[in-house]
Protein backbone atom coordinates (compact mmCIF):
# COMPACT_ATOMS: atom_id res chain seq x y z
CA UNK A 1 0.00 0.00 0.00
CA UNK A 2 1.33 3.43 -0.88
CA UNK A 3 1.50 6.20 1.70
CA UNK A 4 0.39 9.81 1.76
CA UNK A 5 4.04 10.78 2.31
CA UNK A 6 5.07 9.05 -0.92
CA UNK A 7 2.36 10.89 -2.84
CA UNK A 8 3.47 14.18 -1.29
CA UNK A 9 7.05 13.56 -2.48
CA UNK A 10 5.81 12.71 -5.96
CA UNK A 11 3.69 15.87 -6.10
CA UNK A 12 6.69 17.97 -5.05
CA UNK A 13 8.72 16.49 -7.89
CA UNK A 14 5.90 17.36 -10.28
CA UNK A 15 5.74 20.94 -8.99
CA UNK A 16 9.50 21.59 -9.08
CA UNK A 17 10.38 19.45 -12.09
CA UNK A 18 13.47 18.01 -10.41
CA UNK A 19 14.36 15.23 -7.99
CA UNK A 20 17.17 17.35 -6.55
CA UNK A 21 15.06 20.45 -5.92
CA UNK A 22 12.27 18.34 -4.47
CA UNK A 23 14.77 16.76 -2.07
CA UNK A 24 16.16 20.15 -1.05
CA UNK A 25 12.67 21.57 -0.38
CA UNK A 26 11.78 18.56 1.75
CA UNK A 27 15.08 18.49 3.64
CA UNK A 28 15.98 14.96 2.54
CA UNK A 29 18.57 13.46 0.20
CA UNK A 30 18.02 13.05 -3.51
CA UNK A 31 18.46 9.24 -3.32
CA UNK A 32 15.69 9.14 -0.68
CA UNK A 33 13.35 10.95 -3.07
CA UNK A 34 14.29 8.64 -5.93
CA UNK A 35 13.65 5.60 -3.74
CA UNK A 36 10.11 6.73 -2.88
CA UNK A 37 9.27 7.25 -6.54
CA UNK A 38 10.69 3.79 -7.26
CA UNK A 39 8.46 2.30 -4.58
CA UNK A 40 5.40 3.99 -6.09
CA UNK A 41 6.27 2.69 -9.55
CA UNK A 42 6.69 -0.82 -8.19
CA UNK A 43 3.43 -0.61 -6.29
CA UNK A 44 1.40 0.51 -9.34
CA UNK A 45 3.52 -1.59 -11.73
CA UNK A 46 3.90 1.32 -14.14
CA UNK A 47 6.53 3.95 -14.89
CA UNK A 48 5.59 7.40 -13.63
CA UNK A 49 8.46 9.63 -14.81
CA UNK A 50 11.14 9.83 -17.45
CA UNK A 51 14.28 11.89 -16.85
CA UNK A 52 15.37 13.71 -20.00
CA UNK A 53 18.53 15.84 -19.86
CA UNK A 54 18.22 16.14 -16.08
CA UNK A 55 14.60 17.19 -16.12
CA UNK A 56 11.59 15.21 -15.04
CA UNK A 57 9.01 14.37 -17.69
CA UNK A 58 5.79 12.73 -16.57
CA UNK A 59 4.51 9.66 -18.36
CA UNK A 60 0.79 9.34 -19.04
CA UNK A 61 0.56 7.28 -15.84
CA UNK A 62 2.47 9.99 -13.97
CA UNK A 63 0.10 12.72 -15.18
CA UNK A 64 -2.88 10.58 -14.19
CA UNK A 65 -1.46 10.00 -10.69
CA UNK A 66 -0.57 13.67 -10.30
CA UNK A 67 -4.13 14.74 -11.13
CA UNK A 68 -5.82 12.14 -8.94
CA UNK A 69 -3.51 12.68 -5.97
CA UNK A 70 -4.00 16.45 -5.82
CA UNK A 71 -7.39 16.29 -4.09
CA UNK A 72 -6.31 13.41 -1.88
CA UNK A 73 -3.33 15.38 -0.58
CA UNK A 74 -5.49 18.46 -0.07
CA UNK A 75 -7.87 16.34 2.00
CA UNK A 76 -4.94 14.91 3.99
CA UNK A 77 -3.70 18.43 4.79
CA UNK A 78 -7.22 19.44 5.85
CA UNK A 79 -7.50 16.30 7.97
CA UNK A 80 -4.21 17.04 9.72
CA UNK A 81 -5.42 20.57 10.48
CA UNK A 82 -8.76 19.27 11.74
CA UNK A 83 -7.07 16.70 13.98
CA UNK A 84 -4.83 19.38 15.45
CA UNK A 85 -7.91 21.51 16.13
CA UNK A 86 -9.66 18.47 17.62
CA UNK A 87 -6.78 17.57 19.92
CA UNK A 88 -6.60 21.19 21.05
CA UNK A 89 -10.38 21.03 21.82
CA UNK A 90 -11.11 23.83 19.37
CA UNK A 91 -13.56 21.55 17.52
CA UNK A 92 -15.20 18.19 18.18
CA UNK A 93 -18.05 16.94 20.32
CA UNK A 94 -18.30 16.58 24.08
CA UNK A 95 -20.39 13.49 24.84
CA UNK A 96 -21.33 13.06 28.49
CA UNK A 97 -24.06 11.45 30.52
CA UNK A 98 -25.99 12.89 33.44
CA UNK A 99 -28.64 11.64 35.79
CA UNK A 100 -32.03 13.35 35.67
CA UNK A 101 -31.58 15.70 38.64
CA UNK A 102 -28.11 16.83 37.59
CA UNK A 103 -28.98 17.00 33.89
CA UNK A 104 -32.06 19.11 34.59
CA UNK A 105 -30.90 21.36 37.43
CA UNK A 106 -27.15 21.14 37.98
CA UNK A 107 -25.43 20.72 34.61
CA UNK A 108 -26.02 24.14 33.03
CA UNK A 109 -23.36 26.05 35.05
CA UNK A 110 -20.71 23.46 34.15
CA UNK A 111 -21.64 23.55 30.47
CA UNK A 112 -21.61 27.35 30.46
CA UNK A 113 -18.09 27.36 31.89
CA UNK A 114 -16.97 24.73 29.37
CA UNK A 115 -18.51 26.54 26.39
CA UNK A 116 -16.86 29.80 27.44
CA UNK A 117 -13.40 28.27 26.92
CA UNK A 118 -14.28 25.80 24.14
CA UNK A 119 -16.87 27.60 21.96
CA UNK A 120 -16.18 25.44 18.89
CA UNK A 121 -17.00 22.16 20.63
CA UNK A 122 -20.53 20.75 20.25
CA UNK A 123 -22.18 19.03 23.21
CA UNK A 124 -24.32 15.88 23.35
CA UNK A 125 -25.91 15.03 26.69
CA UNK A 126 -27.48 11.67 27.56
CA UNK A 127 -29.90 11.99 30.50
CA UNK A 128 -31.16 8.86 32.28
CA UNK A 129 -31.50 7.56 35.82
CA UNK A 130 -28.45 6.53 37.84
CA UNK A 131 -28.57 2.79 37.12
CA UNK A 132 -28.85 3.37 33.38
CA UNK A 133 -26.06 5.97 33.27
CA UNK A 134 -23.65 3.81 35.31
CA UNK A 135 -24.40 0.88 33.00
CA UNK A 136 -23.71 3.02 29.92
CA UNK A 137 -20.32 4.02 31.34
CA UNK A 138 -19.45 0.40 32.14
CA UNK A 139 -20.46 -0.71 28.63
CA UNK A 140 -18.30 1.99 27.02
CA UNK A 141 -21.27 3.86 25.58
CA UNK A 142 -20.23 6.92 27.61
CA UNK A 143 -16.72 7.83 28.72
CA UNK A 144 -17.82 10.41 31.30
CA UNK A 145 -20.98 10.97 33.31
CA UNK A 146 -22.31 12.92 36.29
CA UNK A 147 -24.45 11.03 38.81
CA UNK A 148 -26.10 11.64 42.17
CA UNK A 149 -26.60 8.00 43.09
CA UNK A 150 -24.25 5.29 44.28
CA UNK A 151 -21.62 3.64 42.10
CA UNK A 152 -18.70 1.41 42.91
CA UNK A 153 -16.31 -1.00 41.26
CA UNK A 154 -12.72 -1.24 40.13
CA UNK A 155 -13.72 -0.57 36.51
CA UNK A 156 -14.56 3.11 37.05
CA UNK A 157 -13.02 6.24 38.54
CA UNK A 158 -15.30 8.19 40.86
CA UNK A 159 -14.75 11.88 41.63
CA UNK A 160 -17.10 13.71 44.02
CA UNK A 161 -17.34 17.30 42.84
CA UNK A 162 -20.26 19.04 44.57
CA UNK A 163 -22.35 18.61 47.72
CA UNK A 164 -26.12 18.38 47.61
CA UNK A 165 -28.91 18.05 50.16
CA UNK A 166 -32.32 16.47 49.90
CA UNK A 167 -35.28 18.22 51.50
CA UNK A 168 -38.73 17.12 52.60
CA UNK A 169 -41.46 19.07 50.82
CA UNK A 170 -45.17 19.17 51.61
CA UNK A 171 -48.14 21.21 50.32
CA UNK A 172 -47.99 24.82 51.54
CA UNK A 173 -51.41 24.46 53.16
CA UNK A 174 -54.09 21.92 53.87
CA UNK A 175 -51.74 19.16 54.97
CA UNK A 176 -51.08 18.07 58.54
CA UNK A 177 -47.39 18.99 58.13
CA UNK A 178 -47.95 22.30 56.33
CA UNK A 179 -47.55 24.34 59.52
CA UNK A 180 -44.51 22.48 60.80
CA UNK A 181 -40.94 23.71 60.36
CA UNK A 182 -39.17 20.59 61.68
CA UNK A 183 -40.25 17.05 62.46
CA UNK A 184 -38.82 13.66 63.33
CA UNK A 185 -38.86 10.76 60.91
CA UNK A 186 -41.57 8.93 62.88
CA UNK A 187 -43.93 11.79 62.00
CA UNK A 188 -43.83 10.57 58.39
CA UNK A 189 -45.56 7.32 59.29
CA UNK A 190 -48.71 6.84 57.22
CA UNK A 191 -47.75 9.37 54.55
CA UNK A 192 -47.94 8.70 50.84
CA UNK A 193 -44.62 9.41 49.12
CA UNK A 194 -44.18 10.75 45.61
CA UNK A 195 -40.91 9.58 44.14
CA UNK A 196 -38.94 8.82 41.01
CA UNK A 197 -38.79 5.37 39.40
CA UNK A 198 -36.61 2.55 40.66
CA UNK A 199 -33.04 3.03 39.48
CA UNK A 200 -33.10 6.70 40.44
CA UNK A 201 -30.22 7.72 42.71
CA UNK A 202 -32.50 10.03 44.68
CA UNK A 203 -34.99 7.25 45.31
CA UNK A 204 -32.23 4.86 46.43
CA UNK A 205 -31.01 7.37 49.00
CA UNK A 206 -34.51 8.11 50.31
CA UNK A 207 -35.45 4.43 50.68
CA UNK A 208 -32.20 3.68 52.51
CA UNK A 209 -32.61 6.66 54.86
CA UNK A 210 -36.21 5.82 55.73
CA UNK A 211 -35.46 2.13 56.26
CA UNK A 212 -32.78 3.05 58.77
CA UNK A 213 -35.31 4.88 60.94
CA UNK A 214 -38.09 2.33 60.42
CA UNK A 215 -40.42 4.47 58.31
CA UNK A 216 -42.58 2.60 55.79
CA UNK A 217 -44.56 4.79 53.36
CA UNK A 218 -48.32 4.19 53.24
CA UNK A 219 -48.11 4.31 49.46
CA UNK A 220 -45.87 5.25 46.55
CA UNK A 221 -46.63 7.39 43.51
CA UNK A 222 -43.88 7.15 40.87
CA UNK A 223 -43.27 10.09 38.54
CA UNK A 224 -40.49 10.58 35.97
CA UNK A 225 -39.11 14.01 36.87
CA UNK A 226 -38.55 16.48 39.67
CA UNK A 227 -40.97 18.98 38.18
CA UNK A 228 -43.72 16.37 37.98
CA UNK A 229 -43.10 15.46 41.63
CA UNK A 230 -43.23 19.11 42.70
CA UNK A 231 -46.56 19.65 40.95
CA UNK A 232 -47.99 16.47 42.49
CA UNK A 233 -46.98 17.59 46.00
CA UNK A 234 -48.48 21.01 45.34
CA UNK A 235 -51.70 19.27 44.32
CA UNK A 236 -51.71 17.37 47.65
CA UNK A 237 -51.20 13.94 46.12
CA UNK A 238 -48.55 13.19 48.73
CA UNK A 239 -45.21 14.42 50.09
CA UNK A 240 -41.71 13.96 48.75
CA UNK A 241 -38.01 14.16 49.48
CA UNK A 242 -36.07 15.67 46.59
CA UNK A 243 -32.89 17.60 45.88
CA UNK A 244 -32.95 21.18 47.10
CA UNK A 245 -32.06 22.15 43.52
CA UNK A 246 -35.40 20.78 42.30
CA UNK A 247 -37.69 22.75 44.62
CA UNK A 248 -35.79 25.84 45.80
CA UNK A 249 -37.77 28.18 43.53
CA UNK A 250 -41.11 26.60 44.41
CA UNK A 251 -40.31 26.91 48.11
CA UNK A 252 -39.17 30.51 47.67
CA UNK A 253 -42.45 31.58 46.03
CA UNK A 254 -44.65 29.55 48.39
CA UNK A 255 -45.84 26.81 46.04
CA UNK A 256 -44.25 24.20 48.33
CA UNK A 257 -43.29 24.08 52.01
CA UNK A 258 -39.91 22.71 53.13
CA UNK A 259 -39.88 20.86 56.45
CA UNK A 260 -36.61 19.91 58.17
CA UNK A 261 -36.11 16.31 59.27
CA UNK A 262 -34.29 16.42 62.62
CA UNK A 263 -33.03 12.85 62.76
CA UNK A 264 -32.32 11.88 59.13
CA UNK A 265 -29.13 12.86 57.30
CA UNK A 266 -30.13 13.72 53.74
CA UNK A 267 -26.80 15.08 52.54
CA UNK A 268 -25.09 13.56 49.52
CA UNK A 269 -22.42 14.30 46.94
CA UNK A 270 -22.69 14.60 43.18
CA UNK A 271 -20.03 12.51 41.43
CA UNK A 272 -18.31 12.34 38.09
CA UNK A 273 -17.60 8.81 36.91
CA UNK A 274 -15.23 7.73 34.16
CA UNK A 275 -14.63 4.30 32.69
CA UNK A 276 -11.11 2.98 33.18
CA UNK A 277 -11.26 1.17 29.83
CA UNK A 278 -12.71 3.94 27.63
CA UNK A 279 -10.51 6.84 26.59
CA UNK A 280 -12.32 10.20 26.66
CA UNK A 281 -11.94 12.59 23.75
CA UNK A 282 -9.78 15.70 24.23
CA UNK A 283 -13.02 17.55 24.92
CA UNK A 284 -13.87 14.92 27.54
CA UNK A 285 -10.53 15.40 29.26
CA UNK A 286 -11.07 19.17 29.22
CA UNK A 287 -14.50 18.73 30.83
CA UNK A 288 -13.01 16.41 33.45
CA UNK A 289 -10.45 19.08 34.31
CA UNK A 290 -13.29 21.58 34.70
CA UNK A 291 -15.13 19.24 37.08
CA UNK A 292 -11.96 18.68 39.14
CA UNK A 293 -11.59 22.44 39.43
CA UNK A 294 -15.24 22.61 40.57
CA UNK A 295 -14.51 19.98 43.23
CA UNK A 296 -11.67 22.07 44.63
CA UNK A 297 -13.78 25.25 44.50
CA UNK A 298 -16.71 23.66 46.34
CA UNK A 299 -14.48 22.16 49.02
CA UNK A 300 -15.21 18.52 48.17
CA UNK A 301 -11.99 17.03 49.52
CA UNK A 302 -9.93 14.20 48.17
CA UNK A 303 -10.89 12.09 51.17
CA UNK A 304 -14.21 11.52 49.44
CA UNK A 305 -12.59 9.83 46.44
CA UNK A 306 -13.61 6.24 45.87
CA UNK A 307 -11.79 3.88 43.50
CA UNK A 308 -9.88 6.77 41.93
Secondary structure, 3 states (H helix, E strand, C coil): CCCHHHHHHHHHHHHHCCHHHHHHHHCCCHHHHHHHHHHHHHHHCCCCEEEECCEEEECHHHHHHHHHHHHHHHHHHHHHHHHHHHHCCCCCEEEEEEEHHHHHHHCHHHHHHHHHHCCCCEEEEEEECHHHHHHHHHCCCCCEEEECCCCCCCCEEEEEEEEEEEEEEEECCCCCCCCCCEECHHHHCCCEEEECCCCCHHHHHHHHHHHHCCCCCCEEEECCCHHHHHHHHHCCCCEEEEEHHHHHHHHHCCCEEEEEECCCCCEEEEEEEEECCCCCCHHHHHHHHHHHHHHHHCCCCHHHCECC
